[in-house]
Amino acid sequence: MLCGLPKATILAGMVLAAAVTHHTATGTMTAYDPAARVLAIQAATGSTEFHVAVDARAWLGSRKLPVSQLGAHVGAQVTVAWSEADGVRTTHTVRVAESRAARGR
């Protein structure tokens, strides 16, 4: 036993943890619905919607951005890190690129 758990339980947990694959997507944010917590991105390959996790973190450049303020950045370039479970794409990280005008301030 390790940490009070049977070896089989630990191995099963490791297999499940390894099965989660994370991806990234980059494109233009076309919409954010704060009530449904759904973010839409238009990329060269098409439009995709992502559920924004309750514990998601958002960034504007290198600064933290409250997730509630994502809607103010519709039209900006974004990158999301996401995983898929049961056909639902969920993001825990949203990075909004700072516009050149904002960086020059």
Biopython code that builds the backbone (N, CA, C, O; Angstrom):
import numpy as np
from Bio.PDB.StructureBuilder import StructureBuilder

atoms = [
    (1, "MET", "N", (0.836, -1.186, 0.000)),
    (1, "MET", "CA", (0.000, 0.000, 0.000)),
    (1, "MET", "C", (0.876, 1.242, 0.000)),
    (1, "MET", "O", (1.899, 1.303, 0.682)),
    (2, "LEU", "N", (0.466, 2.199, -0.754)),
    (2, "LEU", "CA", (1.166, 3.471, -0.833)),
    (2, "LEU", "C", (0.168, 4.558, -0.495)),
    (2, "LEU", "O", (-0.916, 4.597, -1.076)),
    (3, "CYS", "N", (0.504, 5.437, 0.422)),
    (3, "CYS", "CA", (-0.400, 6.515, 0.844)),
    (3, "CYS", "C", (-1.725, 5.958, 1.343)),
    (3, "CYS", "O", (-2.748, 6.636, 1.245)),
    (4, "GLY", "N", (-1.732, 4.742, 1.875)),
    (4, "GLY", "CA", (-2.950, 4.154, 2.398)),
    (4, "GLY", "C", (-3.882, 3.598, 1.337)),
    (4, "GLY", "O", (-4.988, 3.169, 1.664)),
    (5, "LEU", "N", (-3.467, 3.592, 0.073)),
    (5, "LEU", "CA", (-4.305, 3.093, -1.020)),
    (5, "LEU", "C", (-3.702, 1.829, -1.612)),
    (5, "LEU", "O", (-2.479, 1.701, -1.682)),
    (6, "PRO", "N", (-4.539, 0.902, -2.036)),
    (6, "PRO", "CA", (-4.022, -0.294, -2.716)),
    (6, "PRO", "C", (-3.319, 0.088, -4.017)),
    (6, "PRO", "O", (-3.683, 1.067, -4.668)),
    (7, "LYS", "N", (-2.322, -0.689, -4.381)),
    (7, "LYS", "CA", (-1.541, -0.418, -5.584)),
    (7, "LYS", "C", (-2.425, -0.353, -6.831)),
    (7, "LYS", "O", (-2.181, 0.472, -7.711)),
    (8, "ALA", "N", (-3.447, -1.210, -6.921)),
    (8, "ALA", "CA", (-4.342, -1.222, -8.085)),
    (8, "ALA", "C", (-5.084, 0.106, -8.216)),
    (8, "ALA", "O", (-5.290, 0.582, -9.333)),
    (9, "THR", "N", (-5.486, 0.711, -7.108)),
    (9, "THR", "CA", (-6.186, 1.993, -7.142)),
    (9, "THR", "C", (-5.266, 3.088, -7.661)),
    (9, "THR", "O", (-5.674, 3.919, -8.472)),
    (10, "ILE", "N", (-4.036, 3.086, -7.196)),
    (10, "ILE", "CA", (-3.061, 4.087, -7.636)),
    (10, "ILE", "C", (-2.788, 3.937, -9.126)),
    (10, "ILE", "O", (-2.763, 4.934, -9.848)),
    (11, "LEU", "N", (-2.582, 2.712, -9.599)),
    (11, "LEU", "CA", (-2.321, 2.481, -11.019)),
    (11, "LEU", "C", (-3.516, 2.895, -11.873)),
    (11, "LEU", "O", (-3.338, 3.484, -12.940)),
    (12, "ALA", "N", (-4.729, 2.594, -11.415)),
    (12, "ALA", "CA", (-5.927, 2.982, -12.174)),
    (12, "ALA", "C", (-6.011, 4.499, -12.273)),
    (12, "ALA", "O", (-6.351, 5.033, -13.328)),
    (13, "GLY", "N", (-5.705, 5.192, -11.188)),
    (13, "GLY", "CA", (-5.715, 6.655, -11.207)),
    (13, "GLY", "C", (-4.678, 7.218, -12.163)),
    (13, "GLY", "O", (-4.927, 8.221, -12.832)),
    (14, "MET", "N", (-3.516, 6.579, -12.233)),
    (14, "MET", "CA", (-2.467, 7.032, -13.141)),
    (14, "MET", "C", (-2.895, 6.837, -14.591)),
    (14, "MET", "O", (-2.621, 7.693, -15.433)),
    (15, "VAL", "N", (-3.562, 5.728, -14.896)),
    (15, "VAL", "CA", (-4.031, 5.471, -16.262)),
    (15, "VAL", "C", (-5.083, 6.509, -16.646)),
    (15, "VAL", "O", (-5.035, 7.054, -17.749)),
    (16, "LEU", "N", (-6.024, 6.786, -15.759)),
    (16, "LEU", "CA", (-7.046, 7.784, -16.051)),
    (16, "LEU", "C", (-6.436, 9.159, -16.237)),
    (16, "LEU", "O", (-6.845, 9.895, -17.135)),
    (17, "ALA", "N", (-5.461, 9.525, -15.406)),
    (17, "ALA", "CA", (-4.819, 10.827, -15.533)),
    (17, "ALA", "C", (-4.077, 10.927, -16.859)),
    (17, "ALA", "O", (-4.066, 11.987, -17.486)),
    (18, "ALA", "N", (-3.461, 9.840, -17.286)),
    (18, "ALA", "CA", (-2.716, 9.847, -18.540)),
    (18, "ALA", "C", (-3.647, 9.896, -19.746)),
    (18, "ALA", "O", (-3.228, 10.313, -20.826)),
    (19, "ALA", "N", (-4.903, 9.478, -19.585)),
    (19, "ALA", "CA", (-5.831, 9.424, -20.706)),
    (19, "ALA", "C", (-6.340, 10.811, -21.117)),
    (19, "ALA", "O", (-6.823, 10.982, -22.236)),
    (20, "VAL", "N", (-6.236, 11.799, -20.223)),
    (20, "VAL", "CA", (-6.704, 13.150, -20.545)),
    (20, "VAL", "C", (-5.668, 13.806, -21.449)),
    (20, "VAL", "O", (-4.496, 13.919, -21.090)),
    (21, "THR", "N", (-6.114, 14.237, -22.624)),
    (21, "THR", "CA", (-5.232, 14.903, -23.568)),
    (21, "THR", "C", (-5.632, 16.365, -23.664)),
    (21, "THR", "O", (-6.804, 16.690, -23.855)),
    (22, "HIS", "N", (-4.657, 17.231, -23.530)),
    (22, "HIS", "CA", (-4.922, 18.659, -23.627)),
    (22, "HIS", "C", (-4.490, 19.165, -24.997)),
    (22, "HIS", "O", (-3.481, 18.733, -25.553)),
    (23, "HIS", "N", (-5.273, 20.079, -25.516)),
    (23, "HIS", "CA", (-5.013, 20.669, -26.820)),
    (23, "HIS", "C", (-5.001, 22.183, -26.660)),
    (23, "HIS", "O", (-5.374, 22.712, -25.613)),
    (24, "THR", "N", (-4.569, 22.870, -27.704)),
    (24, "THR", "CA", (-4.690, 24.328, -27.740)),
    (24, "THR", "C", (-5.380, 24.722, -29.033)),
    (24, "THR", "O", (-5.290, 24.029, -30.047)),
    (25, "ALA", "N", (-6.064, 25.841, -28.974)),
    (25, "ALA", "CA", (-6.713, 26.402, -30.159)),
    (25, "ALA", "C", (-6.497, 27.900, -30.125)),
    (25, "ALA", "O", (-6.586, 28.528, -29.070)),
    (26, "THR", "N", (-6.215, 28.467, -31.279)),
    (26, "THR", "CA", (-5.993, 29.907, -31.395)),
    (26, "THR", "C", (-6.881, 30.450, -32.495)),
    (26, "THR", "O", (-7.025, 29.835, -33.552)),
    (27, "GLY", "N", (-7.469, 31.594, -32.244)),
    (27, "GLY", "CA", (-8.321, 32.231, -33.237)),
    (27, "GLY", "C", (-8.888, 33.523, -32.693)),
    (27, "GLY", "O", (-8.406, 34.053, -31.691)),
    (28, "THR", "N", (-9.906, 34.025, -33.353)),
    (28, "THR", "CA", (-10.563, 35.259, -32.948)),
    (28, "THR", "C", (-11.783, 34.915, -32.102)),
    (28, "THR", "O", (-12.621, 34.107, -32.502)),
    (29, "MET", "N", (-11.875, 35.542, -30.921)),
    (29, "MET", "CA", (-13.043, 35.319, -30.068)),
    (29, "MET", "C", (-14.233, 36.019, -30.717)),
    (29, "MET", "O", (-14.219, 37.237, -30.899)),
    (30, "THR", "N", (-15.258, 35.252, -31.062)),
    (30, "THR", "CA", (-16.433, 35.823, -31.719)),
    (30, "THR", "C", (-17.579, 36.054, -30.751)),
    (30, "THR", "O", (-18.477, 36.845, -31.040)),
    (31, "ALA", "N", (-17.569, 35.372, -29.594)),
    (31, "ALA", "CA", (-18.637, 35.565, -28.610)),
    (31, "ALA", "C", (-18.231, 34.961, -27.279)),
    (31, "ALA", "O", (-17.429, 34.029, -27.213)),
    (32, "TYR", "N", (-18.809, 35.521, -26.213)),
    (32, "TYR", "CA", (-18.698, 34.914, -24.885)),
    (32, "TYR", "C", (-20.024, 35.120, -24.178)),
    (32, "TYR", "O", (-20.481, 36.250, -24.008)),
    (33, "ASP", "N", (-20.639, 34.020, -23.766)),
    (33, "ASP", "CA", (-21.904, 34.050, -23.028)),
    (33, "ASP", "C", (-21.583, 33.752, -21.568)),
    (33, "ASP", "O", (-21.344, 32.598, -21.214)),
    (34, "PRO", "N", (-21.574, 34.793, -20.703)),
    (34, "PRO", "CA", (-21.192, 34.557, -19.307)),
    (34, "PRO", "C", (-22.185, 33.685, -18.542)),
    (34, "PRO", "O", (-21.783, 32.964, -17.628)),
    (35, "ALA", "N", (-23.456, 33.733, -18.888)),
    (35, "ALA", "CA", (-24.455, 32.919, -18.183)),
    (35, "ALA", "C", (-24.241, 31.429, -18.466)),
    (35, "ALA", "O", (-24.311, 30.601, -17.558)),
    (36, "ALA", "N", (-23.983, 31.100, -19.721)),
    (36, "ALA", "CA", (-23.759, 29.702, -20.112)),
    (36, "ALA", "C", (-22.291, 29.307, -20.006)),
    (36, "ALA", "O", (-21.949, 28.127, -20.087)),
    (37, "ARG", "N", (-21.415, 30.315, -19.823)),
    (37, "ARG", "CA", (-19.963, 30.113, -19.769)),
    (37, "ARG", "C", (-19.470, 29.425, -21.037)),
    (37, "ARG", "O", (-18.735, 28.439, -20.977)),
    (38, "VAL", "N", (-19.884, 29.960, -22.186)),
    (38, "VAL", "CA", (-19.487, 29.410, -23.480)),
    (38, "VAL", "C", (-18.724, 30.474, -24.264)),
    (38, "VAL", "O", (-19.177, 31.609, -24.407)),
    (39, "LEU", "N", (-17.564, 30.083, -24.764)),
    (39, "LEU", "CA", (-16.679, 30.945, -25.530)),
    (39, "LEU", "C", (-16.622, 30.413, -26.956)),
    (39, "LEU", "O", (-16.406, 29.219, -27.162)),
    (40, "ALA", "N", (-16.813, 31.287, -27.941)),
    (40, "ALA", "CA", (-16.747, 30.873, -29.350)),
    (40, "ALA", "C", (-15.497, 31.470, -29.991)),
    (40, "ALA", "O", (-15.184, 32.647, -29.807)),
    (41, "ILE", "N", (-14.794, 30.633, -30.747)),
    (41, "ILE", "CA", (-13.570, 31.055, -31.428)),
    (41, "ILE", "C", (-13.674, 30.718, -32.907)),
    (41, "ILE", "O", (-14.083, 29.615, -33.271)),
    (42, "GLN", "N", (-13.307, 31.661, -33.750)),
    (42, "GLN", "CA", (-13.242, 31.447, -35.191)),
    (42, "GLN", "C", (-11.776, 31.307, -35.576)),
    (42, "GLN", "O", (-10.982, 32.228, -35.387)),
    (43, "ALA", "N", (-11.433, 30.157, -36.113)),
    (43, "ALA", "CA", (-10.067, 29.885, -36.562)),
    (43, "ALA", "C", (-10.100, 29.575, -38.053)),
    (43, "ALA", "O", (-11.168, 29.543, -38.663)),
    (44, "ALA", "N", (-8.953, 29.353, -38.622)),
    (44, "ALA", "CA", (-8.866, 29.032, -40.042)),
    (44, "ALA", "C", (-9.623, 27.749, -40.374)),
    (44, "ALA", "O", (-10.098, 27.575, -41.496)),
    (45, "THR", "N", (-9.733, 26.856, -39.398)),
    (45, "THR", "CA", (-10.396, 25.571, -39.631)),
    (45, "THR", "C", (-11.888, 25.615, -39.358)),
    (45, "THR", "O", (-12.586, 24.626, -39.578)),
    (46, "GLY", "N", (-12.389, 26.755, -38.879)),
    (46, "GLY", "CA", (-13.817, 26.887, -38.600)),
    (46, "GLY", "C", (-14.078, 27.453, -37.220)),
    (46, "GLY", "O", (-13.159, 27.875, -36.517)),
    (47, "SER", "N", (-15.341, 27.454, -36.847)),
    (47, "SER", "CA", (-15.751, 28.000, -35.551)),
    (47, "SER", "C", (-15.916, 26.866, -34.544)),
    (47, "SER", "O", (-16.414, 25.790, -34.878)),
    (48, "THR", "N", (-15.496, 27.118, -33.316)),
    (48, "THR", "CA", (-15.585, 26.119, -32.258)),
    (48, "THR", "C", (-16.062, 26.791, -30.980)),
    (48, "THR", "O", (-15.687, 27.925, -30.683)),
    (49, "GLU", "N", (-16.902, 26.069, -30.221)),
    (49, "GLU", "CA", (-17.347, 26.565, -28.926)),
    (49, "GLU", "C", (-16.684, 25.765, -27.818)),
    (49, "GLU", "O", (-16.477, 24.557, -27.936)),
    (50, "PHE", "N", (-16.354, 26.469, -26.735)),
    (50, "PHE", "CA", (-15.724, 25.847, -25.578)),
    (50, "PHE", "C", (-16.496, 26.227, -24.332)),
    (50, "PHE", "O", (-16.867, 27.386, -24.149)),
    (51, "HIS", "N", (-16.739, 25.241, -23.469)),
    (51, "HIS", "CA", (-17.308, 25.517, -22.158)),
    (51, "HIS", "C", (-16.157, 26.039, -21.302)),
    (51, "HIS", "O", (-15.085, 25.434, -21.273)),
    (52, "VAL", "N", (-16.368, 27.157, -20.603)),
    (52, "VAL", "CA", (-15.342, 27.723, -19.737)),
    (52, "VAL", "C", (-15.556, 27.149, -18.333)),
    (52, "VAL", "O", (-16.589, 27.390, -17.709)),
    (53, "ALA", "N", (-14.584, 26.399, -17.849)),
    (53, "ALA", "CA", (-14.698, 25.729, -16.555)),
    (53, "ALA", "C", (-14.876, 26.737, -15.423)),
    (53, "ALA", "O", (-14.445, 27.886, -15.523)),
    (54, "VAL", "N", (-15.505, 26.296, -14.366)),
    (54, "VAL", "CA", (-15.737, 27.163, -13.201)),
    (54, "VAL", "C", (-14.417, 27.650, -12.619)),
    (54, "VAL", "O", (-14.334, 28.775, -12.126)),
    (55, "ASP", "N", (-13.379, 26.808, -12.673)),
    (55, "ASP", "CA", (-12.077, 27.186, -12.119)),
    (55, "ASP", "C", (-11.130, 27.746, -13.184)),
    (55, "ASP", "O", (-9.920, 27.806, -12.966)),
    (56, "ALA", "N", (-11.668, 28.151, -14.322)),
    (56, "ALA", "CA", (-10.831, 28.653, -15.418)),
    (56, "ALA", "C", (-10.116, 29.947, -15.029)),
    (56, "ALA", "O", (-10.604, 30.730, -14.213)),
    (57, "ARG", "N", (-8.959, 30.141, -15.630)),
    (57, "ARG", "CA", (-8.187, 31.371, -15.457)),
    (57, "ARG", "C", (-8.069, 32.044, -16.812)),
    (57, "ARG", "O", (-7.893, 31.394, -17.842)),
    (58, "ALA", "N", (-8.169, 33.351, -16.782)),
    (58, "ALA", "CA", (-8.027, 34.130, -18.019)),
    (58, "ALA", "C", (-6.874, 35.106, -17.843)),
    (58, "ALA", "O", (-6.595, 35.588, -16.745)),
    (59, "TRP", "N", (-6.219, 35.379, -18.958)),
    (59, "TRP", "CA", (-5.069, 36.275, -18.950)),
    (59, "TRP", "C", (-5.210, 37.273, -20.084)),
    (59, "TRP", "O", (-5.662, 36.922, -21.174)),
    (60, "LEU", "N", (-4.828, 38.503, -19.834)),
    (60, "LEU", "CA", (-4.725, 39.542, -20.862)),
    (60, "LEU", "C", (-3.249, 39.856, -20.954)),
    (60, "LEU", "O", (-2.695, 40.564, -20.114)),
    (61, "GLY", "N", (-2.620, 39.320, -21.988)),
    (61, "GLY", "CA", (-1.164, 39.402, -22.040)),
    (61, "GLY", "C", (-0.607, 38.594, -20.880)),
    (61, "GLY", "O", (-0.871, 37.396, -20.778)),
    (62, "SER", "N", (0.159, 39.233, -20.004)),
    (62, "SER", "CA", (0.725, 38.544, -18.845)),
    (62, "SER", "C", (-0.015, 38.870, -17.550)),
    (62, "SER", "O", (0.407, 38.451, -16.472)),
    (63, "ARG", "N", (-1.118, 39.614, -17.651)),
    (63, "ARG", "CA", (-1.892, 39.985, -16.455)),
    (63, "ARG", "C", (-3.152, 39.140, -16.343)),
    (63, "ARG", "O", (-3.766, 38.781, -17.347)),
    (64, "LYS", "N", (-3.530, 38.827, -15.095)),
    (64, "LYS", "CA", (-4.771, 38.085, -14.874)),
    (64, "LYS", "C", (-5.953, 38.934, -15.311)),
    (64, "LYS", "O", (-5.957, 40.155, -15.153)),
    (65, "LEU", "N", (-6.943, 38.271, -15.859)),
    (65, "LEU", "CA", (-8.166, 38.915, -16.317)),
    (65, "LEU", "C", (-9.338, 38.160, -15.708)),
    (65, "LEU", "O", (-9.415, 36.941, -15.861)),
    (66, "PRO", "N", (-10.255, 38.840, -15.021)),
    (66, "PRO", "CA", (-11.424, 38.123, -14.517)),
    (66, "PRO", "C", (-12.197, 37.495, -15.682)),
    (66, "PRO", "O", (-12.429, 38.145, -16.701)),
    (67, "VAL", "N", (-12.587, 36.242, -15.526)),
    (67, "VAL", "CA", (-13.319, 35.537, -16.578)),
    (67, "VAL", "C", (-14.576, 36.315, -16.957)),
    (67, "VAL", "O", (-14.996, 36.294, -18.114)),
    (68, "SER", "N", (-15.171, 36.994, -15.993)),
    (68, "SER", "CA", (-16.385, 37.770, -16.254)),
    (68, "SER", "C", (-16.157, 38.893, -17.260)),
    (68, "SER", "O", (-17.120, 39.415, -17.822)),
    (69, "GLN", "N", (-14.904, 39.275, -17.500)),
    (69, "GLN", "CA", (-14.592, 40.357, -18.432)),
    (69, "GLN", "C", (-14.221, 39.866, -19.835)),
    (69, "GLN", "O", (-13.839, 40.670, -20.685)),
    (70, "LEU", "N", (-14.327, 38.571, -20.085)),
    (70, "LEU", "CA", (-13.973, 38.054, -21.414)),
    (70, "LEU", "C", (-14.826, 38.679, -22.512)),
    (70, "LEU", "O", (-14.320, 38.942, -23.603)),
    (71, "GLY", "N", (-16.102, 38.922, -22.251)),
    (71, "GLY", "CA", (-16.995, 39.492, -23.256)),
    (71, "GLY", "C", (-16.536, 40.842, -23.775)),
    (71, "GLY", "O", (-16.867, 41.212, -24.902)),
    (72, "ALA", "N", (-15.786, 41.581, -22.981)),
    (72, "ALA", "CA", (-15.274, 42.889, -23.398)),
    (72, "ALA", "C", (-14.169, 42.761, -24.446)),
    (72, "ALA", "O", (-13.753, 43.757, -25.037)),
    (73, "HIS", "N", (-13.696, 41.540, -24.675)),
    (73, "HIS", "CA", (-12.578, 41.326, -25.603)),
    (73, "HIS", "C", (-12.987, 40.557, -26.857)),
    (73, "HIS", "O", (-12.137, 39.999, -27.551)),
    (74, "VAL", "N", (-14.296, 40.529, -27.150)),
    (74, "VAL", "CA", (-14.757, 39.900, -28.391)),
    (74, "VAL", "C", (-14.073, 40.608, -29.557)),
    (74, "VAL", "O", (-14.023, 41.837, -29.608)),
    (75, "GLY", "N", (-13.554, 39.828, -30.479)),
    (75, "GLY", "CA", (-12.798, 40.368, -31.611)),
    (75, "GLY", "C", (-11.293, 40.246, -31.429)),
    (75, "GLY", "O", (-10.533, 40.439, -32.378)),
    (76, "ALA", "N", (-10.858, 39.925, -30.209)),
    (76, "ALA", "CA", (-9.430, 39.780, -29.930)),
    (76, "ALA", "C", (-8.939, 38.384, -30.287)),
    (76, "ALA", "O", (-9.724, 37.441, -30.384)),
    (77, "GLN", "N", (-7.651, 38.270, -30.478)),
    (77, "GLN", "CA", (-6.994, 36.987, -30.718)),
    (77, "GLN", "C", (-6.881, 36.274, -29.372)),
    (77, "GLN", "O", (-6.422, 36.866, -28.395)),
    (78, "VAL", "N", (-7.295, 35.011, -29.313)),
    (78, "VAL", "CA", (-7.214, 34.239, -28.068)),
    (78, "VAL", "C", (-6.611, 32.870, -28.325)),
    (78, "VAL", "O", (-6.662, 32.338, -29.434)),
    (79, "THR", "N", (-6.041, 32.323, -27.273)),
    (79, "THR", "CA", (-5.567, 30.944, -27.278)),
    (79, "THR", "C", (-6.164, 30.268, -26.060)),
    (79, "THR", "O", (-6.079, 30.790, -24.949)),
    (80, "VAL", "N", (-6.764, 29.116, -26.267)),
    (80, "VAL", "CA", (-7.337, 28.357, -25.156)),
    (80, "VAL", "C", (-6.654, 26.999, -25.073)),
    (80, "VAL", "O", (-6.298, 26.400, -26.088)),
    (81, "ALA", "N", (-6.482, 26.532, -23.852)),
    (81, "ALA", "CA", (-6.021, 25.166, -23.617)),
    (81, "ALA", "C", (-7.269, 24.392, -23.224)),
    (81, "ALA", "O", (-7.977, 24.775, -22.293)),
    (82, "TRP", "N", (-7.538, 23.299, -23.935)),
    (82, "TRP", "CA", (-8.797, 22.591, -23.717)),
    (82, "TRP", "C", (-8.626, 21.087, -23.732)),
    (82, "TRP", "O", (-7.647, 20.546, -24.245)),
    (83, "SER", "N", (-9.624, 20.432, -23.147)),
    (83, "SER", "CA", (-9.711, 18.978, -23.180)),
    (83, "SER", "C", (-11.159, 18.638, -23.520)),
    (83, "SER", "O", (-12.046, 19.483, -23.402)),
    (84, "GLU", "N", (-11.390, 17.409, -23.939)),
    (84, "GLU", "CA", (-12.733, 16.987, -24.334)),
    (84, "GLU", "C", (-13.147, 15.761, -23.536)),
    (84, "GLU", "O", (-12.391, 14.799, -23.398)),
    (85, "ALA", "N", (-14.372, 15.823, -23.013)),
    (85, "ALA", "CA", (-14.949, 14.684, -22.298)),
    (85, "ALA", "C", (-16.424, 14.622, -22.641)),
    (85, "ALA", "O", (-17.134, 15.622, -22.534)),
    (86, "ASP", "N", (-16.884, 13.456, -23.051)),
    (86, "ASP", "CA", (-18.289, 13.242, -23.418)),
    (86, "ASP", "C", (-18.757, 14.226, -24.489)),
    (86, "ASP", "O", (-19.902, 14.678, -24.465)),
    (87, "GLY", "N", (-17.873, 14.555, -25.425)),
    (87, "GLY", "CA", (-18.228, 15.439, -26.533)),
    (87, "GLY", "C", (-18.251, 16.921, -26.202)),
    (87, "GLY", "O", (-18.612, 17.740, -27.047)),
    (88, "VAL", "N", (-17.867, 17.277, -24.974)),
    (88, "VAL", "CA", (-17.858, 18.688, -24.572)),
    (88, "VAL", "C", (-16.414, 19.160, -24.466)),
    (88, "VAL", "O", (-15.607, 18.560, -23.756)),
    (89, "ARG", "N", (-16.098, 20.233, -25.173)),
    (89, "ARG", "CA", (-14.767, 20.820, -25.103)),
    (89, "ARG", "C", (-14.754, 21.851, -23.974)),
    (89, "ARG", "O", (-15.539, 22.798, -23.971)),
    (90, "THR", "N", (-13.857, 21.648, -23.029)),
    (90, "THR", "CA", (-13.788, 22.515, -21.854)),
    (90, "THR", "C", (-12.414, 23.148, -21.768)),
    (90, "THR", "O", (-11.396, 22.479, -21.943)),
    (91, "THR", "N", (-12.396, 24.450, -21.496)),
    (91, "THR", "CA", (-11.133, 25.157, -21.338)),
    (91, "THR", "C", (-10.957, 25.586, -19.893)),
    (91, "THR", "O", (-11.909, 25.991, -19.225)),
    (92, "HIS", "N", (-9.729, 25.490, -19.428)),
    (92, "HIS", "CA", (-9.379, 25.950, -18.086)),
    (92, "HIS", "C", (-8.462, 27.162, -18.169)),
    (92, "HIS", "O", (-8.211, 27.813, -17.155)),
    (93, "THR", "N", (-7.959, 27.474, -19.357)),
    (93, "THR", "CA", (-7.066, 28.614, -19.537)),
    (93, "THR", "C", (-7.436, 29.349, -20.823)),
    (93, "THR", "O", (-7.544, 28.748, -21.892)),
    (94, "VAL", "N", (-7.629, 30.662, -20.697)),
    (94, "VAL", "CA", (-7.910, 31.518, -21.856)),
    (94, "VAL", "C", (-6.880, 32.637, -21.850)),
    (94, "VAL", "O", (-6.771, 33.381, -20.875)),
    (95, "ARG", "N", (-6.128, 32.756, -22.930)),
    (95, "ARG", "CA", (-5.157, 33.844, -23.062)),
    (95, "ARG", "C", (-5.628, 34.788, -24.165)),
    (95, "ARG", "O", (-5.782, 34.398, -25.322)),
    (96, "VAL", "N", (-5.850, 36.030, -23.773)),
    (96, "VAL", "CA", (-6.277, 37.065, -24.713)),
    (96, "VAL", "C", (-5.042, 37.876, -25.075)),
    (96, "VAL", "O", (-4.345, 38.373, -24.191)),
    (97, "ALA", "N", (-4.766, 38.014, -26.363)),
    (97, "ALA", "CA", (-3.615, 38.795, -26.811)),
    (97, "ALA", "C", (-3.912, 40.277, -26.609)),
    (97, "ALA", "O", (-5.006, 40.750, -26.917)),
    (98, "GLU", "N", (-2.938, 40.992, -26.096)),
    (98, "GLU", "CA", (-3.098, 42.434, -25.948)),
    (98, "GLU", "C", (-3.019, 43.079, -27.320)),
    (98, "GLU", "O", (-2.210, 42.687, -28.162)),
    (99, "SER", "N", (-3.863, 44.067, -27.532)),
    (99, "SER", "CA", (-3.797, 44.787, -28.815)),
    (99, "SER", "C", (-2.552, 45.665, -28.811)),
    (99, "SER", "O", (-2.035, 46.008, -27.748)),
    (100, "ARG", "N", (-2.081, 46.022, -29.971)),
    (100, "ARG", "CA", (-0.903, 46.892, -30.071)),
    (100, "ARG", "C", (-1.167, 48.235, -29.412)),
    (100, "ARG", "O", (-0.269, 48.799, -28.787)),
    (101, "ALA", "N", (-2.381, 48.758, -29.537)),
    (101, "ALA", "CA", (-2.720, 50.053, -28.926)),
    (101, "ALA", "C", (-2.627, 49.958, -27.404)),
    (101, "ALA", "O", (-2.133, 50.880, -26.755)),
    (102, "ALA", "N", (-3.100, 48.843, -26.829)),
    (102, "ALA", "CA", (-3.055, 48.681, -25.377)),
    (102, "ALA", "C", (-1.618, 48.546, -24.879)),
    (102, "ALA", "O", (-1.290, 49.034, -23.797)),
    (103, "ARG", "N", (-0.769, 47.895, -25.651)),
    (103, "ARG", "CA", (0.629, 47.723, -25.226)),
    (103, "ARG", "C", (1.395, 49.024, -25.280)),
    (103, "ARG", "O", (2.346, 49.215, -24.523)),
    (104, "GLY", "N", (0.995, 49.925, -26.166)),
    (104, "GLY", "CA", (1.703, 51.187, -26.342)),
    (104, "GLY", "C", (1.359, 52.233, -25.311)),
    (104, "GLY", "O", (1.980, 53.296, -25.292)),
    (105, "ARG", "N", (0.382, 51.969, -24.446)),
    (105, "ARG", "CA", (-0.027, 52.949, -23.443)),
    (105, "ARG", "C", (1.009, 53.172, -22.391)),
    (105, "ARG", "O", (0.801, 53.973, -21.479)),
]
sb = StructureBuilder()
sb.init_structure("model")
sb.init_model(0)
sb.init_chain("A")
sb.init_seg("    ")
for serial, (resi, resn, name, xyz) in enumerate(atoms, 1):
    if name == "N":
        sb.init_residue(resn, " ", resi, " ")
    sb.init_atom(name, np.array(xyz, "f"), 0.0, 1.0, " ", f" {name:<3s}", serial, name[0])
structure = sb.get_structure()
